[in-house]
Amino acid sequence: MQTTRQQKIESLIQQDLGNIFLQYARKIGGVLISVSEVRVSPDLSIAHVYLSIFPSAKSQELMEKIEDDTRSIRYEMGHLERNQLRIIPELKFHLDTTLDRMEQIDKLILA
C-alpha cells in the first residue's frame, strides 16, 4: 500500500522526467518518449520508470541509449528536484509495452 508521500513523489518524478525526455527526444529526432508510470520504493531510494516509446521499432535501441545515459538523466532530475527531495532516487528504466499489446489484441479480435 502506497503512502501519500510516495504518490506525490511519483507524480513529481513523472512530471520532471517527462520534461527531460521531451528535450532528449528532440535531440534524437523522429521519436516520441513518454513516461507512462513511475513506482517509488517505500524507502524512496529506487524509482522504477516505465517509458512508452514511439515508434516501437526504435524502442530497444533507444532503451539501451537511455540506460547508458542514466547518470546524466538522474543528475538533471536532481537539479530540478533539489529543493523538494533530500535524496534523489536511483532510476531503473523499463519499457512499457501495453500499447503494443493492445494493438495486437485489436488485430486478433478484428481478424
N, CA, C and O atoms as CSV, one atom per row, in Angstrom:
chain,resi,resn,atom,element,x,y,z
A,1,MET,N,N,0.836,-1.186,0.000
A,1,MET,CA,C,0.000,0.000,0.000
A,1,MET,C,C,0.877,1.244,0.000
A,1,MET,O,O,1.793,1.376,0.812
A,2,GLN,N,N,0.587,2.136,-0.907
A,2,GLN,CA,C,1.412,3.324,-1.050
A,2,GLN,C,C,0.944,4.443,-0.133
A,2,GLN,O,O,-0.248,4.624,0.113
A,3,THR,N,N,1.916,5.180,0.358
A,3,THR,CA,C,1.597,6.330,1.186
A,3,THR,C,C,1.350,7.541,0.293
A,3,THR,O,O,1.668,7.538,-0.896
A,4,THR,N,N,0.785,8.556,0.888
A,4,THR,CA,C,0.535,9.796,0.143
A,4,THR,C,C,1.850,10.414,-0.311
A,4,THR,O,O,1.932,10.963,-1.409
A,5,ARG,N,N,2.869,10.329,0.520
A,5,ARG,CA,C,4.185,10.886,0.155
A,5,ARG,C,C,4.751,10.182,-1.079
A,5,ARG,O,O,5.278,10.836,-1.980
A,6,GLN,N,N,4.645,8.855,-1.122
A,6,GLN,CA,C,5.121,8.112,-2.290
A,6,GLN,C,C,4.390,8.575,-3.551
A,6,GLN,O,O,5.015,8.777,-4.592
A,7,GLN,N,N,3.090,8.740,-3.461
A,7,GLN,CA,C,2.303,9.152,-4.616
A,7,GLN,C,C,2.701,10.543,-5.089
A,7,GLN,O,O,2.781,10.790,-6.292
A,8,LYS,N,N,2.949,11.448,-4.155
A,8,LYS,CA,C,3.365,12.805,-4.529
A,8,LYS,C,C,4.737,12.796,-5.195
A,8,LYS,O,O,4.962,13.506,-6.175
A,9,ILE,N,N,5.649,11.992,-4.660
A,9,ILE,CA,C,6.991,11.906,-5.238
A,9,ILE,C,C,6.936,11.255,-6.614
A,9,ILE,O,O,7.633,11.691,-7.530
A,10,GLU,N,N,6.117,10.217,-6.771
A,10,GLU,CA,C,5.958,9.584,-8.081
A,10,GLU,C,C,5.448,10.584,-9.110
A,10,GLU,O,O,5.931,10.619,-10.241
A,11,SER,N,N,4.483,11.388,-8.721
A,11,SER,CA,C,3.937,12.395,-9.624
A,11,SER,C,C,4.982,13.443,-9.987
A,11,SER,O,O,5.078,13.851,-11.144
A,12,LEU,N,N,5.761,13.878,-9.006
A,12,LEU,CA,C,6.815,14.863,-9.239
A,12,LEU,C,C,7.879,14.316,-10.186
A,12,LEU,O,O,8.302,15.001,-11.116
A,13,ILE,N,N,8.306,13.082,-9.944
A,13,ILE,CA,C,9.322,12.464,-10.798
A,13,ILE,C,C,8.788,12.273,-12.213
A,13,ILE,O,O,9.503,12.522,-13.184
A,14,GLN,N,N,7.544,11.834,-12.337
A,14,GLN,CA,C,6.955,11.622,-13.660
A,14,GLN,C,C,6.901,12.932,-14.448
A,14,GLN,O,O,7.206,12.954,-15.640
A,15,GLN,N,N,6.521,14.000,-13.794
A,15,GLN,CA,C,6.437,15.297,-14.470
A,15,GLN,C,C,7.824,15.779,-14.906
A,15,GLN,O,O,8.005,16.201,-16.048
A,16,ASP,N,N,8.797,15.716,-13.999
A,16,ASP,CA,C,10.139,16.197,-14.330
A,16,ASP,C,C,10.816,15.333,-15.386
A,16,ASP,O,O,11.462,15.861,-16.291
A,17,LEU,N,N,10.676,14.009,-15.283
A,17,LEU,CA,C,11.266,13.143,-16.299
A,17,LEU,C,C,10.577,13.311,-17.646
A,17,LEU,O,O,11.217,13.172,-18.689
A,18,GLY,N,N,9.283,13.609,-17.637
A,18,GLY,CA,C,8.579,13.889,-18.886
A,18,GLY,C,C,9.192,15.075,-19.610
A,18,GLY,O,O,9.370,15.044,-20.827
A,19,ASN,N,N,9.513,16.120,-18.860
A,19,ASN,CA,C,10.163,17.294,-19.459
A,19,ASN,C,C,11.571,16.975,-19.938
A,19,ASN,O,O,11.988,17.440,-21.000
A,20,ILE,N,N,12.303,16.188,-19.164
A,20,ILE,CA,C,13.664,15.808,-19.558
A,20,ILE,C,C,13.635,14.977,-20.833
A,20,ILE,O,O,14.434,15.208,-21.741
A,21,PHE,N,N,12.712,14.000,-20.912
A,21,PHE,CA,C,12.644,13.148,-22.104
A,21,PHE,C,C,12.082,13.879,-23.313
A,21,PHE,O,O,12.331,13.464,-24.445
A,22,LEU,N,N,11.342,14.941,-23.109
A,22,LEU,CA,C,10.889,15.762,-24.224
A,22,LEU,C,C,12.101,16.406,-24.907
A,22,LEU,O,O,12.205,16.401,-26.133
A,23,GLN,N,N,13.007,16.953,-24.109
A,23,GLN,CA,C,14.235,17.531,-24.660
A,23,GLN,C,C,15.145,16.451,-25.239
A,23,GLN,O,O,15.790,16.664,-26.266
A,24,TYR,N,N,15.197,15.303,-24.586
A,24,TYR,CA,C,16.015,14.175,-25.026
A,24,TYR,C,C,15.560,13.697,-26.407
A,24,TYR,O,O,16.386,13.411,-27.274
A,25,ALA,N,N,14.244,13.613,-26.606
A,25,ALA,CA,C,13.694,13.152,-27.887
A,25,ALA,C,C,13.937,14.181,-28.987
A,25,ALA,O,O,14.133,13.815,-30.146
A,26,ARG,N,N,13.925,15.448,-28.636
A,26,ARG,CA,C,14.204,16.489,-29.638
A,26,ARG,C,C,15.629,16.383,-30.167
A,26,ARG,O,O,15.879,16.607,-31.351
A,27,LYS,N,N,16.572,16.036,-29.271
A,27,LYS,CA,C,17.969,15.882,-29.690
A,27,LYS,C,C,18.116,14.712,-30.663
A,27,LYS,O,O,18.863,14.794,-31.638
A,28,ILE,N,N,17.398,13.625,-30.389
A,28,ILE,CA,C,17.495,12.431,-31.234
A,28,ILE,C,C,16.736,12.646,-32.535
A,28,ILE,O,O,17.249,12.351,-33.614
A,29,GLY,N,N,15.528,13.154,-32.436
A,29,GLY,CA,C,14.700,13.413,-33.614
A,29,GLY,C,C,13.978,12.179,-34.111
A,29,GLY,O,O,14.555,11.093,-34.173
A,30,GLY,N,N,12.717,12.346,-34.464
A,30,GLY,CA,C,11.945,11.264,-35.049
A,30,GLY,C,C,11.370,10.262,-34.067
A,30,GLY,O,O,10.835,9.234,-34.482
A,31,VAL,N,N,11.469,10.539,-32.760
A,31,VAL,CA,C,10.913,9.634,-31.759
A,31,VAL,C,C,10.096,10.424,-30.740
A,31,VAL,O,O,10.271,11.632,-30.575
A,32,LEU,N,N,9.216,9.720,-30.074
A,32,LEU,CA,C,8.415,10.296,-29.002
A,32,LEU,C,C,8.588,9.407,-27.775
A,32,LEU,O,O,8.325,8.206,-27.829
A,33,ILE,N,N,9.026,9.996,-26.678
A,33,ILE,CA,C,9.246,9.262,-25.439
A,33,ILE,C,C,8.332,9.861,-24.379
A,33,ILE,O,O,8.376,11.062,-24.111
A,34,SER,N,N,7.501,9.007,-23.778
A,34,SER,CA,C,6.650,9.496,-22.697
A,34,SER,C,C,6.813,8.596,-21.476
A,34,SER,O,O,7.034,7.391,-21.590
A,35,VAL,N,N,6.698,9.210,-20.323
A,35,VAL,CA,C,6.798,8.485,-19.062
A,35,VAL,C,C,5.390,8.058,-18.690
A,35,VAL,O,O,4.573,8.890,-18.296
A,36,SER,N,N,5.098,6.761,-18.811
A,36,SER,CA,C,3.740,6.289,-18.577
A,36,SER,C,C,3.458,6.032,-17.100
A,36,SER,O,O,2.322,6.183,-16.650
A,37,GLU,N,N,4.481,5.646,-16.346
A,37,GLU,CA,C,4.259,5.353,-14.926
A,37,GLU,C,C,5.578,5.411,-14.172
A,37,GLU,O,O,6.638,5.117,-14.724
A,38,VAL,N,N,5.498,5.796,-12.900
A,38,VAL,CA,C,6.654,5.793,-12.014
A,38,VAL,C,C,6.232,5.116,-10.720
A,38,VAL,O,O,5.190,5.439,-10.150
A,39,ARG,N,N,7.047,4.179,-10.262
A,39,ARG,CA,C,6.814,3.493,-8.985
A,39,ARG,C,C,8.034,3.706,-8.105
A,39,ARG,O,O,9.157,3.398,-8.506
A,40,VAL,N,N,7.813,4.233,-6.905
A,40,VAL,CA,C,8.899,4.513,-5.979
A,40,VAL,C,C,8.855,3.486,-4.857
A,40,VAL,O,O,7.780,3.136,-4.369
A,41,SER,N,N,10.026,3.005,-4.448
A,41,SER,CA,C,10.105,2.036,-3.354
A,41,SER,C,C,9.676,2.714,-2.047
A,41,SER,O,O,9.727,3.940,-1.947
A,42,PRO,N,N,9.258,1.939,-1.050
A,42,PRO,CA,C,8.802,2.529,0.217
A,42,PRO,C,C,9.841,3.401,0.925
A,42,PRO,O,O,9.479,4.344,1.628
A,43,ASP,N,N,11.128,3.095,0.746
A,43,ASP,CA,C,12.158,3.925,1.370
A,43,ASP,C,C,12.605,5.077,0.466
A,43,ASP,O,O,13.539,5.805,0.805
A,44,LEU,N,N,11.945,5.243,-0.676
A,44,LEU,CA,C,12.171,6.344,-1.625
A,44,LEU,C,C,13.572,6.346,-2.232
A,44,LEU,O,O,14.047,7.393,-2.673
A,45,SER,N,N,14.237,5.199,-2.263
A,45,SER,CA,C,15.597,5.142,-2.784
A,45,SER,C,C,15.662,4.683,-4.244
A,45,SER,O,O,16.651,4.946,-4.928
A,46,ILE,N,N,14.625,4.003,-4.724
A,46,ILE,CA,C,14.615,3.493,-6.095
A,46,ILE,C,C,13.318,3.892,-6.765
A,46,ILE,O,O,12.237,3.747,-6.195
A,47,ALA,N,N,13.438,4.398,-7.987
A,47,ALA,CA,C,12.264,4.739,-8.782
A,47,ALA,C,C,12.270,3.889,-10.047
A,47,ALA,O,O,13.212,3.947,-10.836
A,48,HIS,N,N,11.225,3.108,-10.233
A,48,HIS,CA,C,11.056,2.313,-11.447
A,48,HIS,C,C,10.249,3.159,-12.422
A,48,HIS,O,O,9.100,3.509,-12.151
A,49,VAL,N,N,10.858,3.482,-13.556
A,49,VAL,CA,C,10.252,4.380,-14.533
A,49,VAL,C,C,9.880,3.566,-15.768
A,49,VAL,O,O,10.725,2.892,-16.356
A,50,TYR,N,N,8.606,3.636,-16.155
A,50,TYR,CA,C,8.103,2.915,-17.317
A,50,TYR,C,C,7.951,3.890,-18.470
A,50,TYR,O,O,7.206,4.866,-18.378
A,51,LEU,N,N,8.668,3.619,-19.566
A,51,LEU,CA,C,8.702,4.510,-20.719
A,51,LEU,C,C,7.942,3.907,-21.889
A,51,LEU,O,O,8.049,2.715,-22.176
A,52,SER,N,N,7.179,4.751,-22.550
A,52,SER,CA,C,6.495,4.366,-23.778
A,52,SER,C,C,7.200,5.082,-24.919
A,52,SER,O,O,7.326,6.306,-24.906
A,53,ILE,N,N,7.658,4.326,-25.900
A,53,ILE,CA,C,8.451,4.884,-27.000
A,53,ILE,C,C,7.742,4.634,-28.314
A,53,ILE,O,O,7.309,3.519,-28.604
A,54,PHE,N,N,7.630,5.703,-29.114
A,54,PHE,CA,C,7.031,5.596,-30.444
A,54,PHE,C,C,8.013,6.161,-31.446
A,54,PHE,O,O,8.518,7.258,-31.206
A,55,PRO,N,N,8.317,5.524,-32.519
A,55,PRO,CA,C,7.848,4.236,-32.996
A,55,PRO,C,C,8.496,3.093,-32.225
A,55,PRO,O,O,9.647,3.182,-31.796
A,56,SER,N,N,7.744,2.038,-32.063
A,56,SER,CA,C,8.224,0.923,-31.247
A,56,SER,C,C,9.380,0.174,-31.889
A,56,SER,O,O,10.068,-0.593,-31.214
A,57,ALA,N,N,9.607,0.382,-33.183
A,57,ALA,CA,C,10.734,-0.278,-33.856
A,57,ALA,C,C,12.073,0.212,-33.301
A,57,ALA,O,O,13.053,-0.533,-33.303
A,58,LYS,N,N,12.120,1.444,-32.831
A,58,LYS,CA,C,13.357,2.009,-32.293
A,58,LYS,C,C,13.468,1.845,-30.780
A,58,LYS,O,O,14.431,2.321,-30.179
A,59,SER,N,N,12.500,1.182,-30.159
A,59,SER,CA,C,12.441,1.162,-28.702
A,59,SER,C,C,13.636,0.451,-28.059
A,59,SER,O,O,14.179,0.943,-27.070
A,60,GLN,N,N,14.046,-0.675,-28.595
A,60,GLN,CA,C,15.159,-1.420,-27.984
A,60,GLN,C,C,16.460,-0.627,-28.063
A,60,GLN,O,O,17.209,-0.545,-27.089
A,61,GLU,N,N,16.717,-0.052,-29.222
A,61,GLU,CA,C,17.929,0.747,-29.412
A,61,GLU,C,C,17.918,1.965,-28.485
A,61,GLU,O,O,18.941,2.314,-27.895
A,62,LEU,N,N,16.762,2.603,-28.365
A,62,LEU,CA,C,16.639,3.798,-27.543
A,62,LEU,C,C,16.745,3.471,-26.051
A,62,LEU,O,O,17.306,4.250,-25.281
A,63,MET,N,N,16.206,2.321,-25.647
A,63,MET,CA,C,16.312,1.918,-24.241
A,63,MET,C,C,17.767,1.689,-23.840
A,63,MET,O,O,18.164,2.012,-22.721
A,64,GLU,N,N,18.562,1.130,-24.757
A,64,GLU,CA,C,19.989,0.934,-24.480
A,64,GLU,C,C,20.688,2.276,-24.313
A,64,GLU,O,O,21.537,2.438,-23.437
A,65,LYS,N,N,20.328,3.232,-25.153
A,65,LYS,CA,C,20.917,4.569,-25.057
A,65,LYS,C,C,20.509,5.259,-23.753
A,65,LYS,O,O,21.322,5.931,-23.118
A,66,ILE,N,N,19.256,5.088,-23.364
A,66,ILE,CA,C,18.775,5.678,-22.114
A,66,ILE,C,C,19.475,5.042,-20.919
A,66,ILE,O,O,19.826,5.737,-19.966
A,67,GLU,N,N,19.682,3.731,-20.961
A,67,GLU,CA,C,20.402,3.041,-19.881
A,67,GLU,C,C,21.826,3.581,-19.755
A,67,GLU,O,O,22.336,3.744,-18.646
A,68,ASP,N,N,22.464,3.857,-20.890
A,68,ASP,CA,C,23.817,4.411,-20.862
A,68,ASP,C,C,23.835,5.832,-20.294
A,68,ASP,O,O,24.811,6.237,-19.663
A,69,ASP,N,N,22.760,6.586,-20.515
A,69,ASP,CA,C,22.677,7.979,-20.075
A,69,ASP,C,C,21.966,8.147,-18.734
A,69,ASP,O,O,21.592,9.265,-18.379
A,70,THR,N,N,21.773,7.076,-17.993
A,70,THR,CA,C,21.021,7.137,-16.739
A,70,THR,C,C,21.630,8.122,-15.750
A,70,THR,O,O,20.904,8.853,-15.076
A,71,ARG,N,N,22.947,8.147,-15.657
A,71,ARG,CA,C,23.602,9.057,-14.706
A,71,ARG,C,C,23.310,10.511,-15.027
A,71,ARG,O,O,23.006,11.294,-14.127
A,72,SER,N,N,23.398,10.886,-16.300
A,72,SER,CA,C,23.142,12.286,-16.657
A,72,SER,C,C,21.663,12.643,-16.503
A,72,SER,O,O,21.331,13.774,-16.146
A,73,ILE,N,N,20.770,11.676,-16.772
A,73,ILE,CA,C,19.334,11.913,-16.592
A,73,ILE,C,C,19.030,12.101,-15.109
A,73,ILE,O,O,18.257,12.986,-14.741
A,74,ARG,N,N,19.630,11.279,-14.265
A,74,ARG,CA,C,19.427,11.414,-12.818
A,74,ARG,C,C,19.981,12.741,-12.314
A,74,ARG,O,O,19.395,13.364,-11.429
A,75,TYR,N,N,21.100,13.170,-12.871
A,75,TYR,CA,C,21.687,14.452,-12.496
A,75,TYR,C,C,20.739,15.605,-12.853
A,75,TYR,O,O,20.512,16.503,-12.043
A,76,GLU,N,N,20.191,15.569,-14.073
A,76,GLU,CA,C,19.244,16.610,-14.482
A,76,GLU,C,C,18.010,16.611,-13.590
A,76,GLU,O,O,17.528,17.671,-13.191
A,77,MET,N,N,17.501,15.425,-13.278
A,77,MET,CA,C,16.337,15.317,-12.409
A,77,MET,C,C,16.671,15.858,-11.013
A,77,MET,O,O,15.856,16.552,-10.406
A,78,GLY,N,N,17.843,15.548,-10.517
A,78,GLY,CA,C,18.275,16.048,-9.214
A,78,GLY,C,C,18.382,17.557,-9.189
A,78,GLY,O,O,18.086,18.198,-8.180
A,79,HIS,N,N,18.807,18.115,-10.301
A,79,HIS,CA,C,18.904,19.573,-10.394
A,79,HIS,C,C,17.506,20.207,-10.323
A,79,HIS,O,O,17.334,21.264,-9.716
A,80,LEU,N,N,16.517,19.562,-10.940
A,80,LEU,CA,C,15.151,20.084,-10.923
A,80,LEU,C,C,14.478,19.894,-9.563
A,80,LEU,O,O,13.665,20.722,-9.153
A,81,GLU,N,N,14.808,18.822,-8.873
A,81,GLU,CA,C,14.115,18.464,-7.636
A,81,GLU,C,C,14.945,18.703,-6.382
A,81,GLU,O,O,14.621,18.174,-5.318
A,82,ARG,N,N,15.988,19.476,-6.490
A,82,ARG,CA,C,16.898,19.636,-5.351
A,82,ARG,C,C,16.231,20.283,-4.141
A,82,ARG,O,O,16.681,20.073,-3.015
A,83,ASN,N,N,15.171,21.062,-4.344
A,83,ASN,CA,C,14.510,21.699,-3.211
A,83,ASN,C,C,13.363,20.864,-2.640
A,83,ASN,O,O,12.884,21.143,-1.541
A,84,GLN,N,N,12.917,19.840,-3.377
A,84,GLN,CA,C,11.801,19.026,-2.905
A,84,GLN,C,C,12.252,17.711,-2.256
A,84,GLN,O,O,11.606,17.223,-1.328
A,85,LEU,N,N,13.355,17.141,-2.742
A,85,LEU,CA,C,13.803,15.836,-2.245
A,85,LEU,C,C,15.188,15.946,-1.619
A,85,LEU,O,O,16.068,16.639,-2.129
A,86,ARG,N,N,15.354,15.254,-0.514
A,86,ARG,CA,C,16.665,15.234,0.130
A,86,ARG,C,C,17.603,14.280,-0.585
A,86,ARG,O,O,18.773,14.596,-0.803
A,87,ILE,N,N,17.085,13.104,-0.953
A,87,ILE,CA,C,17.869,12.102,-1.677
A,87,ILE,C,C,17.177,11.829,-3.003
A,87,ILE,O,O,15.982,11.534,-3.035
A,88,ILE,N,N,17.919,11.927,-4.090
A,88,ILE,CA,C,17.380,11.656,-5.425
A,88,ILE,C,C,17.411,10.142,-5.632
A,88,ILE,O,O,18.471,9.527,-5.516
A,89,PRO,N,N,16.263,9.536,-5.938
A,89,PRO,CA,C,16.236,8.074,-6.068
A,89,PRO,C,C,17.019,7.575,-7.281
A,89,PRO,O,O,17.162,8.274,-8.284
A,90,GLU,N,N,17.513,6.360,-7.160
A,90,GLU,CA,C,18.175,5.685,-8.273
A,90,GLU,C,C,17.106,5.338,-9.304
A,90,GLU,O,O,16.011,4.906,-8.944
A,91,LEU,N,N,17.418,5.524,-10.576
A,91,LEU,CA,C,16.437,5.312,-11.641
A,91,LEU,C,C,16.633,3.958,-12.305
A,91,LEU,O,O,17.744,3.603,-12.699
A,92,LYS,N,N,15.557,3.213,-12.424
A,92,LYS,CA,C,15.530,1.940,-13.145
A,92,LYS,C,C,14.498,2.094,-14.259
A,92,LYS,O,O,13.313,2.289,-13.992
A,93,PHE,N,N,14.952,2.005,-15.498
A,93,PHE,CA,C,14.066,2.208,-16.638
A,93,PHE,C,C,13.547,0.889,-17.180
A,93,PHE,O,O,14.288,-0.087,-17.294
A,94,HIS,N,N,12.252,0.877,-17.515
A,94,HIS,CA,C,11.592,-0.294,-18.078
A,94,HIS,C,C,10.790,0.158,-19.292
A,94,HIS,O,O,10.263,1.270,-19.323
A,95,LEU,N,N,10.707,-0.704,-20.276
A,95,LEU,CA,C,9.929,-0.403,-21.476
A,95,LEU,C,C,8.479,-0.778,-21.230
A,95,LEU,O,O,8.184,-1.908,-20.840
A,96,ASP,N,N,7.572,0.161,-21.454
A,96,ASP,CA,C,6.145,-0.082,-21.293
A,96,ASP,C,C,5.579,-0.529,-22.639
A,96,ASP,O,O,5.537,0.250,-23.592
A,97,THR,N,N,5.152,-1.769,-22.711
A,97,THR,CA,C,4.672,-2.330,-23.978
A,97,THR,C,C,3.162,-2.521,-24.001
A,97,THR,O,O,2.661,-3.293,-24.818
A,98,THR,N,N,2.432,-1.852,-23.141
A,98,THR,CA,C,0.985,-2.044,-23.089
A,98,THR,C,C,0.303,-1.595,-24.374
A,98,THR,O,O,-0.671,-2.219,-24.797
A,99,LEU,N,N,0.787,-0.530,-25.005
A,99,LEU,CA,C,0.177,-0.074,-26.258
A,99,LEU,C,C,0.371,-1.096,-27.374
A,99,LEU,O,O,-0.531,-1.318,-28.181
A,100,ASP,N,N,1.545,-1.717,-27.419
A,100,ASP,CA,C,1.798,-2.747,-28.426
A,100,ASP,C,C,0.904,-3.965,-28.195
A,100,ASP,O,O,0.374,-4.547,-29.142
A,101,ARG,N,N,0.743,-4.342,-26.922
A,101,ARG,CA,C,-0.126,-5.475,-26.615
A,101,ARG,C,C,-1.578,-5.172,-26.958
A,101,ARG,O,O,-2.293,-6.044,-27.452
A,102,MET,N,N,-2.017,-3.951,-26.702
A,102,MET,CA,C,-3.391,-3.560,-27.051
A,102,MET,C,C,-3.606,-3.629,-28.563
A,102,MET,O,O,-4.659,-4.067,-29.024
A,103,GLU,N,N,-2.618,-3.202,-29.321
A,103,GLU,CA,C,-2.708,-3.244,-30.774
A,103,GLU,C,C,-2.786,-4.689,-31.270
A,103,GLU,O,O,-3.555,-4.989,-32.183
A,104,GLN,N,N,-2.000,-5.580,-30.677
A,104,GLN,CA,C,-2.045,-6.990,-31.061
A,104,GLN,C,C,-3.401,-7.597,-30.735
A,104,GLN,O,O,-3.931,-8.378,-31.525
A,105,ILE,N,N,-3.960,-7.258,-29.605
A,105,ILE,CA,C,-5.273,-7.778,-29.222
A,105,ILE,C,C,-6.348,-7.274,-30.190
A,105,ILE,O,O,-7.231,-8.034,-30.587
A,106,ASP,N,N,-6.276,-6.007,-30.566
A,106,ASP,CA,C,-7.228,-5.454,-31.529
A,106,ASP,C,C,-7.140,-6.188,-32.874
A,106,ASP,O,O,-8.163,-6.486,-33.492
A,107,LYS,N,N,-5.921,-6.474,-33.317
A,107,LYS,CA,C,-5.747,-7.201,-34.579
A,107,LYS,C,C,-6.348,-8.596,-34.486
A,107,LYS,O,O,-6.977,-9.065,-35.435
A,108,LEU,N,N,-6.162,-9.260,-33.357
A,108,LEU,CA,C,-6.723,-10.607,-33.182
A,108,LEU,C,C,-8.243,-10.585,-33.139
A,108,LEU,O,O,-8.896,-11.473,-33.687
A,109,ILE,N,N,-8.795,-9.595,-32.504
A,109,ILE,CA,C,-10.251,-9.503,-32.404
A,109,ILE,C,C,-10.881,-9.170,-33.738
A,109,ILE,O,O,-11.920,-9.729,-34.090
A,110,LEU,N,N,-10.268,-8.270,-34.484
A,110,LEU,CA,C,-10.818,-7.830,-35.763
A,110,LEU,C,C,-10.555,-8.820,-36.889
A,110,LEU,O,O,-11.202,-8.745,-37.933
A,111,ALA,N,N,-9.625,-9.741,-36.699
A,111,ALA,CA,C,-9.293,-10.708,-37.756
A,111,ALA,C,C,-10.295,-11.836,-37.819
A,111,ALA,O,O,-10.163,-12.733,-38.651
